[in-house]
Amino acid sequence: MLDVLIASRNEADNSLIEKKLSPIIDKLGAVKFTSTRPASLPSVLDGRFNLLVYNSQHFNSSMRNNITHWRSLGYLGPILLLVKIPDPQVIDRFADLQNVTIIEKPYENKDLQGIALKYLNETKVMQRRFRRFDTKQKAHLESYNKDFASDSVISNISKGGAHIVGELDDISRGDLLRVCFELDELKKNHTMSAEVVWTQGDVGTVDRCAGLKFISKSKVYESILGGI
């Protein structure tokens, strides 16, 4: 069980986060809410908490310093930052910080719930660099480095990658794929190169899924020629 501290500037924001977490609240431990500014947070943040959710309206340059300060005072647990990001490069400034995850506003309830549960289960959390959008688009996959082709469905997509579901029996982490799909809203066909970052689900079932990271065609050539 996780003991969670949720911090926002005001009680209204805390109430909103409480509502977003309500479907998984029974899987958490004690949940405490506080309305405070970053400088005052150490007065309520102590070692009994397993997760800190810090909600901020806008990103500011002092956030990294605040996290470093909280760590220096003894809090070593996971930190979730809920914040509006002006540019994806901002996220890179936090890449070297352990157990810090940024959820970009606006976000879906399942994003907050999913990451909180991952920390609950002590699962490694990967930082998303680009906001994802739910969709349901048919996609055709072809492998660059093995004899594999299949139809699948893109369930969500971002500028940096996609989540696919379907008969993905013969793909594994590190595979390079050619992904062809049409975005219904734009009525445009797209062909992207992608690397398989992870797979999940039983082989031979239609519920098997995978996470893809979009890569440049030059990286595909580099990988293929490097294996010759």
Secondary structure, DSSP 4 states (H G I P E B T S, - for coil): ---EEEEESSHHHHHHHHHHHGGGGGGS--EEEEE--GGGGGGT--TT-SEEEEEEEE--TTHHHHHHHHHHTT--S-EEEEEE-S-THHHHTTTTSTTEEEEESS--HHHHHHHHHHHHTT---PPPSS--EEEEEEEEEEESSSS-EEEEEEEEE-SSEEEEEE--TT--TT-EEEEEEEETTTTEEEEEEEEEEEEES-TTSTT-EEEEEEE-HHHHHHHHHHT-
